[in-house]
Amino acid sequence: MRSILLALAATLALSLPAKADNVTVAVTAIVEHPALDAARKGVLDVLTAAGYKEGENLKFVFESAQGNPATAAQIARQFAGDEPNVIVPISTPSAQAVVSATRDIPVVFTAVSDPLGAQLVKNMDKPGGNVTGLSDMSPVAEHLALIKEIVPKVKTIGYLYNSGEANSVSLLAVLKAEAEKAGLTVVESAATKSAEVQGAARALVGRADAIYIPTDNTIISALEGVVAVAEESKLPLFTADTDSVSRGSIAALGFNYYDVGKQTGEIVVRVLKGENPGDIAVKTAAGSDLVVNKAAAAKMGVTLPESVLSRANKVIE
């Protein structure tokens, strides 16, 4: 009888999911705004689904650099000293700070447009070392096509960005190349901190037919100032970030950043289960949503065509 009970117990143990070990995941972002916050939640939800539950066997630490690169570096050094199981930097500046701070702790970055240009990895397929992650490179050609569809007379695109943010500089080069193919001209206006964003937006009035904001954390964190300028000047405003549409841009074709976070979380779980991050290929985020804002369009003197409304994943009235 005892042997039967032991056999039953062994069978039951094999059928139960393995209990996740106690782990610490440290997350940092250059700034807090809806897209980056959604990515962080996606990571946490995947960890929870995998058996890593906050307050039980998971310590989930988050620090924001509040838009300050020096603070990002300080947080990175702090995390390196704390030695968590994995560090998840959200955004290019935070990822650069973390990768510079540690060569030993596994790093899984996310919301980074150009990992190669930012010098986070040397090879997307075989990153090597302690680093891997998820790229959110924007479909710039599709963005320009959408802008031309909504504003057919557009000739000049105003690019509003932080010239100190590597992903935005990389995206500018892509934008110029794609704009040339589309018969468009690009004019730039830079802001290096959130207090400068509204002024940089005003500098585009009279110079551009529409404003395009990339996945730039500095600009997005101060988006309301840009929206005010766009409405006042009847200057159509478009974003690469879909979470910004509800805040006042006309439209965006891009990733759902909660899904981006979930895709990142899946990589984090693989690392926690023993895979070497350097052996995991850097992935490009999957999925693309079209979100439009009819009220914002009206305030900027634009009528959204039915061809756009009919295929939108979400229409904000």
C-alpha positions as MATLAB code, in Angstrom:
seq = 'MRSILLALAATLALSLPAKADNVTVAVTAIVEHPALDAARKGVLDVLTAAGYKEGENLKFVFESAQGNPATAAQIARQFAGDEPNVIVPISTPSAQAVVSATRDIPVVFTAVSDPLGAQLVKNMDKPGGNVTGLSDMSPVAEHLALIKEIVPKVKTIGYLYNSGEANSVSLLAVLKAEAEKAGLTVVESAATKSAEVQGAARALVGRADAIYIPTDNTIISALEGVVAVAEESKLPLFTADTDSVSRGSIAALGFNYYDVGKQTGEIVVRVLKGENPGDIAVKTAAGSDLVVNKAAAAKMGVTLPESVLSRANKVIE';
ca = [
       0.000    0.000    0.000;
       2.795    2.411    0.907;
       4.480    1.849   -2.468;
       1.176    2.540   -4.262;
       0.712    5.788   -2.326;
       4.281    6.862   -3.113;
       3.718    6.113   -6.797;
       0.503    8.127   -6.782;
       2.243   11.031   -5.050;
       5.049   10.958   -7.605;
       2.576   10.942  -10.476;
       0.653   13.856   -8.936;
       3.872   15.841   -8.443;
       4.807   15.349  -12.075;
       1.387   16.544  -13.211;
       1.528   19.776  -11.202;
       3.253   22.859  -12.634;
       6.678   23.538  -11.156;
       6.683   26.261   -8.539;
       8.548   29.324   -9.769;
      11.638   30.274   -7.777;
      11.844   33.531   -5.852;
      13.171   36.171   -8.247;
      13.718   39.907   -8.536;
      12.974   41.754  -11.781;
      14.111   45.386  -11.860;
      12.419   47.661  -14.397;
      13.346   51.211  -15.340;
      12.075   53.744  -17.890;
      13.415   57.117  -18.966;
      10.025   58.687  -18.176;
       6.474   57.679  -17.347;
       3.820   58.039  -20.048;
       0.936   55.783  -21.172;
       2.853   53.724  -23.752;
       5.805   52.922  -21.488;
       3.484   52.302  -18.537;
       1.467   49.863  -20.664;
       4.662   48.029  -21.647;
       5.609   47.655  -17.983;
       2.173   46.240  -17.146;
       2.448   43.762  -20.010;
       5.758   42.464  -18.627;
       4.296   42.063  -15.141;
       1.159   40.296  -16.379;
       3.199   37.711  -18.312;
       5.390   37.094  -15.267;
       2.248   36.576  -13.172;
       0.809   34.134  -15.712;
       4.108   32.211  -15.655;
       3.858   31.740  -11.888;
       5.949   34.689  -10.712;
       3.535   36.534   -8.429;
       4.372   39.896   -6.945;
       4.452   39.778   -3.146;
       4.843   35.985   -3.153;
       7.830   34.787   -5.174;
       8.441   37.928   -7.277;
       9.944   41.248   -6.269;
       9.067   43.668   -9.087;
      11.011   46.916   -8.724;
      10.370   49.995  -10.858;
      12.268   53.285  -11.110;
      11.616   56.197  -13.482;
      14.420   58.539  -14.538;
      11.879   61.380  -14.899;
      13.355   62.295  -18.289;
      16.872   62.828  -16.930;
      19.720   60.798  -18.544;
      21.940   61.347  -15.482;
      19.214   59.861  -13.290;
      18.886   56.951  -15.733;
      22.609   56.234  -15.287;
      22.261   56.445  -11.505;
      19.338   53.997  -11.515;
      21.298   51.634  -13.761;
      24.256   51.629  -11.360;
      21.906   51.076   -8.425;
      20.274   48.089  -10.138;
      23.677   46.653  -11.056;
      24.686   46.832   -7.390;
      21.416   45.229   -6.261;
      22.013   42.254   -8.597;
      18.417   41.348   -9.573;
      17.776   38.252  -11.672;
      16.881   40.355  -14.724;
      16.885   44.078  -15.526;
      14.239   45.344  -17.971;
      15.021   48.849  -19.292;
      12.129   50.440  -21.179;
      13.213   52.996  -23.840;
      16.531   53.592  -25.567;
      18.128   55.968  -23.010;
      17.376   53.616  -20.117;
      18.627   50.611  -22.082;
      21.884   52.374  -22.941;
      22.404   53.270  -19.275;
      21.745   49.711  -18.071;
      23.895   48.028  -20.719;
      26.761   50.369  -19.775;
      26.339   49.537  -16.082;
      26.532   45.731  -16.151;
      28.149   42.964  -18.163;
      26.899   40.151  -15.918;
      23.241   40.652  -15.017;
      20.776   39.561  -17.735;
      19.241   42.563  -19.538;
      16.025   42.384  -21.589;
      15.325   45.798  -23.119;
      12.074   46.914  -24.734;
      10.605   49.886  -26.642;
      13.959   50.461  -28.385;
      13.637   51.454  -32.042;
      17.178   50.743  -33.223;
      19.167   48.390  -30.939;
      22.095   48.318  -33.368;
      22.257   52.093  -33.783;
      21.991   52.519  -30.016;
      24.928   50.077  -29.668;
      23.025   47.789  -27.329;
      23.887   44.714  -29.405;
      26.190   44.009  -32.334;
      23.978   41.393  -33.953;
      20.189   41.100  -33.833;
      20.137   37.331  -34.363;
      23.012   36.499  -32.006;
      23.341   39.412  -29.585;
      25.876   37.649  -27.334;
      26.842   38.724  -23.840;
      24.112   39.449  -21.302;
      21.706   41.438  -23.491;
      18.652   40.800  -25.648;
      15.242   42.390  -26.026;
      12.502   43.741  -28.239;
      12.650   46.449  -30.923;
       9.692   48.711  -31.693;
      10.983   50.126  -34.969;
       8.119   52.105  -36.478;
       6.659   51.363  -39.934;
       7.584   54.855  -41.166;
       6.596   54.335  -44.808;
       3.106   53.290  -43.682;
       2.913   56.348  -41.417;
       3.633   58.671  -44.321;
       1.083   56.894  -46.496;
      -1.518   57.363  -43.753;
      -0.710   61.074  -43.400;
      -1.045   61.559  -47.187;
      -4.354   59.704  -47.171;
      -5.769   61.924  -44.407;
      -4.164   65.191  -45.588;
      -3.828   64.767  -49.391;
      -2.307   68.218  -49.941;
       0.565   67.626  -47.519;
       4.000   68.506  -48.913;
       6.128   69.135  -45.827;
       6.313   66.995  -42.679;
       7.419   68.655  -39.442;
       9.455   66.222  -37.348;
       9.356   67.026  -33.641;
      11.958   65.123  -31.615;
      14.654   65.072  -28.941;
      17.969   65.307  -30.794;
      19.668   63.644  -27.827;
      17.549   60.479  -28.020;
      19.253   57.885  -30.218;
      16.077   56.185  -31.404;
      14.634   59.505  -32.608;
      17.815   60.320  -34.527;
      17.687   56.884  -36.184;
      14.040   57.379  -37.069;
      14.814   60.785  -38.592;
      17.178   59.139  -41.061;
      14.520   56.567  -41.960;
      11.877   59.301  -42.269;
      13.996   61.376  -44.650;
      14.630   58.380  -46.891;
      10.965   57.362  -46.971;
       9.769   60.966  -47.400;
      11.945   61.368  -50.475;
      10.332   58.270  -52.005;
       6.895   59.692  -51.193;
       7.680   63.118  -52.674;
       7.638   64.836  -49.280;
      10.034   67.215  -47.524;
      11.004   66.944  -43.855;
      11.674   69.924  -41.589;
      13.020   69.334  -38.087;
      12.398   70.942  -34.732;
      14.216   69.639  -31.660;
      13.575   69.804  -27.916;
      16.018   68.247  -25.466;
      13.724   68.445  -22.431;
       9.989   68.535  -21.828;
       9.954   72.262  -21.007;
      11.144   73.002  -24.562;
       8.558   70.871  -26.376;
       5.791   73.427  -26.863;
       8.248   76.011  -28.182;
       9.684   73.468  -30.600;
       6.157   72.760  -31.828;
       5.509   76.478  -32.379;
       8.684   76.636  -34.478;
       6.996   74.348  -37.022;
       3.995   76.631  -37.557;
       4.206   78.102  -41.061;
       7.012   75.700  -42.014;
       5.146   72.380  -42.114;
       1.818   71.074  -43.419;
       1.597   68.440  -40.666;
       3.518   67.448  -37.536;
       4.816   63.899  -37.062;
       6.010   62.742  -33.639;
       8.044   59.526  -33.464;
       8.200   57.209  -30.440;
      10.159   59.920  -28.635;
       9.776   59.811  -24.863;
      10.610   63.480  -24.264;
       8.052   64.767  -26.768;
       5.336   62.279  -25.807;
       5.716   63.138  -22.112;
       4.776   66.748  -22.982;
       2.291   65.960  -25.741;
      -0.477   68.234  -24.447;
       1.632   71.293  -25.269;
       2.007   70.109  -28.862;
      -1.723   69.404  -29.132;
      -2.485   72.979  -28.006;
      -0.239   74.399  -30.740;
      -1.703   72.045  -33.379;
      -5.293   72.988  -32.513;
      -4.549   76.706  -32.356;
      -2.702   76.669  -35.694;
      -4.918   74.105  -37.444;
      -1.773   72.057  -38.024;
      -2.585   68.323  -38.294;
      -0.736   66.280  -35.682;
       0.177   62.610  -36.128;
       2.028   60.257  -33.778;
       3.793   56.927  -34.106;
       2.463   55.959  -30.676;
      -1.176   54.801  -30.599;
      -1.556   55.637  -26.890;
      -1.082   59.308  -27.829;
      -4.192   59.432  -30.013;
      -6.542   59.608  -27.032;
      -4.431   62.532  -25.789;
      -5.108   64.605  -28.894;
      -3.269   63.468  -32.022;
      -5.336   62.751  -35.142;
      -4.134   59.226  -35.846;
      -1.410   56.674  -35.291;
      -0.521   53.367  -36.850;
       1.625   51.457  -34.429;
       2.044   48.927  -31.713;
      -0.202   48.296  -28.773;
       2.415   48.806  -26.058;
       0.696   46.487  -23.610;
       1.244   43.757  -26.236;
       4.849   44.944  -26.651;
       5.262   44.459  -22.897;
       3.757   40.987  -23.060;
       6.113   39.990  -25.863;
       9.000   41.322  -23.745;
       7.732   39.445  -20.700;
       7.892   36.188  -22.633;
      11.617   36.778  -23.200;
      12.113   37.629  -19.513;
      10.467   34.328  -18.519;
      12.821   32.422  -20.828;
      15.796   34.072  -19.132;
      14.425   33.363  -15.651;
      14.077   29.714  -16.654;
      17.758   29.527  -17.499;
      18.303   30.650  -21.092;
      21.284   32.865  -21.798;
      20.052   36.257  -23.079;
      22.966   36.452  -25.496;
      21.617   33.332  -27.236;
      18.117   34.782  -27.698;
      17.620   36.769  -30.906;
      16.439   40.353  -30.553;
      12.834   40.370  -31.710;
      10.827   43.068  -33.495;
       7.437   43.780  -31.947;
       4.485   42.155  -33.682;
       1.093   43.690  -34.414;
      -0.004   47.084  -35.651;
      -3.144   48.997  -34.679;
      -4.745   51.966  -36.444;
      -6.271   54.391  -33.941;
      -7.964   57.647  -35.009;
      -9.456   60.595  -33.129;
     -12.380   62.319  -34.910;
     -12.656   65.121  -32.359;
      -8.943   65.945  -32.603;
      -9.144   65.936  -36.394;
     -12.036   68.394  -36.340;
     -10.162   70.751  -34.016;
      -7.272   70.787  -36.494;
      -9.501   71.382  -39.500;
      -9.306   67.837  -40.861;
     -12.098   65.457  -41.888;
     -11.131   61.812  -41.588;
     -11.902   59.924  -44.827;
     -14.219   56.929  -44.670;
     -11.415   54.726  -46.051;
      -9.464   55.375  -42.836;
     -12.417   55.168  -40.435;
     -13.591   51.854  -41.914;
     -10.316   50.058  -41.207;
      -9.439   51.651  -37.865;
      -9.093   49.305  -34.901;
     -10.351   52.090  -32.657;
     -12.196   55.337  -33.397;
     -12.219   58.003  -30.674;
     -15.247   60.244  -31.106;
];
